[in-house]
Amino acid sequence: MSLTDILNTHRATLCQALAEEESERATALLSELRSADIAEILGAVLSEDEEPSRTLALMEYLPLERRASVLGHLPGDTQRVLAEAMSDERLLLTLEEMGSDERADLFNLLDEDRRQRLLRRMARRERQELKRLASYEEGTAGAIMTTDYVAIPSGMTVSQAMMRVRQTAPDAETVYQLYIIDGHGRLAGTLSLRQLMVAPPGEQIDELMIRDVIHTSVDELQEEVARIVARYDLLALPVVDGDERLVGIVTHDDAMDVVESEATEDFHKGMSIGTLEGGVSRVPLWSLYRKRVTWLVLLVFANLFSGAGIAYFEETIAAQVALVFFLPLLIGSGGNAGAQAATLMVRGMATGDVGIKDWGKLMGREMLVAGSLGLTMALAVAPIGVMRGGEALALVVAMSMVTIVLFGSLLGMCLPFLLDHLGWDPATASAPLVTTLIDASGVLIYFGIATTILGT
């Protein structure tokens, strides 16, 4: 049985227990499940109902700390629906149990009046920290960092540092990496919990710590933060402000969430779909329509150029009707080659593997590869050309195949760099846009070669 089947079974059991008011049965089952699995079950229950009452009733069977953990695993749109249905008191208690980064994310989903009401009921220190975290620009390190970490003042001994770890560890998101700060709160160094545990109790931590610490700034883009975490295989990445003061850390799991989110966004953009809030199964139909229709309508009009090209070469087509047989094959091949090249460049730019400085080198490589691909495909279709219209037609098809595949590949390679230079997202250059451009140009290339060689 798959995980999805198991969770569906648990969901049915929980809903039945709720309907029959068997609180002990529901509580026992929830205690056996992980928070991420409970979140998926609650998300499925909410998608079935028009009102969140049943989902909130199931959450009441969870202890407050576990409830906060489950809420943190839910998508943002689901969090917002449940938060709006909670009373201020219940929501405030839940927020206090959430991690600082998740608390700020949920806080930003609320309307302004709700935020102000909740802030007035918070302690001064919690209010200031929440306002600071919620103020960082979306998509930056500050927006995804947490302030729940273990910081040790420099000058302590190992035994003193261990005492500090014991005091702060219960509220920290990770304790495996410890951060040393000076008297002004600046990041001075780091050491692992293992180093601390095996060191002599009287030794100074300043002598143990690593001073060359990999860190980032609060305004660094989250994609770059995730890239640093992955590159150096870090458990957490410290974040500093403009004065080099330690203000938070980005944990490995949050960095991987960024990677998944960015990959999903690039995939959607690559197919000319706008950013979706939540999964495709939860997006309202009107929103799904609106995200897809704009580019599709624009590409419809762009495809008129293909029709105009065909109309221009009507005499050539009338004289050699067999040319039409190869038209879909040729422009389809060019579109496929272009989409492949664009995908490779977009992904390479996203991972930092290639940049604008590599354009010239990549152009030469792509010409060799695309030329080889075009020749191979031309040899494959030339015999069909001989059978359909003789050697002259086979030559037209073969030459068109090489030219269109070469042109399409170079166009697909160059478009991401051009869009990036213009300040647009390179992911926009993928399949639909590249294919549409190559469709129009492919028609002109094909019939232009046909007119020249066949003399029609």
C-alpha positions, 0 to 999 in steps of 0.5 A: 500500500502506498503512502497516499493510500495509507493517509487516505485510510487515516483520513477516513478513520479520523473523519469517522471518529470526529463524526461519532465524537470518539475523541480518544480514538482520534487523539490516539491515531493523531499521536501516531502520525508525523506532523507532515502527514497530519498536515497532508490529511488536514489539507485533504479534509479542507479541500473537501469542505467549503468551511474549515470547521471540520479541519479545525475540529480535528486540530483541537485533538492535537496538543498546542505545540503539535498543532503549531508544528502541523500548521507550519507544514501546511501551504500558505493558502491553507494556513491563511484559511485556517488562521482566519477561522481561528479566534484571536486568542487561539491564533495567538497561542498557536503563533507563540508555539511556532518557530520564528520563521514560520510565525513571521510567514503566517503573520504576513498572510493575515490582513492588517487589522488582524496583525495589529490586534495580535501585536497589541496582545503580544509581549514587547520582546516577541512583538519587536522580533515578529515585526522585524522578521515580517519586515524583510523583503520576500525572497531574501535571506531575512524572509526565510531565516529563523532566530531560534539558534544557539549563540555563545558569547566569546570568552567563555570556557567549554563548561560555560558554553555547555551550560549556555547550550543547555539553557537555549537548546529547548527553543533552538531549531538546531543545536548541532552548529553553535555560533560565537558572537562578540560583545557587539553581537557580531559573528566571530566564529562557529563550532559544532556541538561535537567539538564542544562535547569532546573538548576539555571543560576549562578550554576557551571556546575562542581557541576552538572555534572556526573563525572563517565562517561562511555566512550571508547577508539579510538582503541576499536572494533566497536562491543564492542562499540555497545554493550556498547551503547546497554547495558547502553541505551546511546544516545551517547558514548564519545571516548577518546584517549590515554591521556584521551582527548575527541576526538569524540562520537559514536551516538546511530544510528551509533552504531545500524548501526554497529549492523546491519552490524555485524549481516549481516556479521555473517549471511553471514559467517555462510552460508560460504559466504564472506563479500558482499560490498552492498546489494545482489541486487547490487553486481556484478554477478562475485563478488557474484560467487567469494564470494560463490564458495570457501567454496562450492568447499572445502566442496565438497571435504570434502563430499568425506569422507562421500562417503569413509565411505559408500564405506568402509561399502559396505558389511554391506549395501549389507547385510542390504539394509534397512539401506540406507533408514535411512541414510539421516534421521540420518545424516540430524538430526545430521547436524540440531542439530549441526547447532542449537548448533553452531548458539546458541554459535556464537550468544552468543559469539557475544553478550558477553553472553558466553565466553571461560571460560563458555565452561565446564559449557556449555558442561555439559548443551549441553550433557543433552539437546542433549541427551534428544533431541536424545532420543526423536528423537530415540523414534520417528523413532524406530517404522519405523525401526521395520516396515522396518527391525525388532527390530534389525534394530530399535535398530541400528537406535535408538542408531545411532540417539542418538549418532549422535545427541549428537555428532553433538550438541557437535561438533557444540557447541565446534567448535566456541570456537576452531575457536575463540581460533585459531584467526578465526571468530567463525561465520565460524562454522555455518551450512555448515561446521558443517553439512559437518563434521557431514555428514562424522562422521555420516556415520561412526557412523551409519554403525559402530553401524550397523556392531556391532549389526547386525554382518554383 
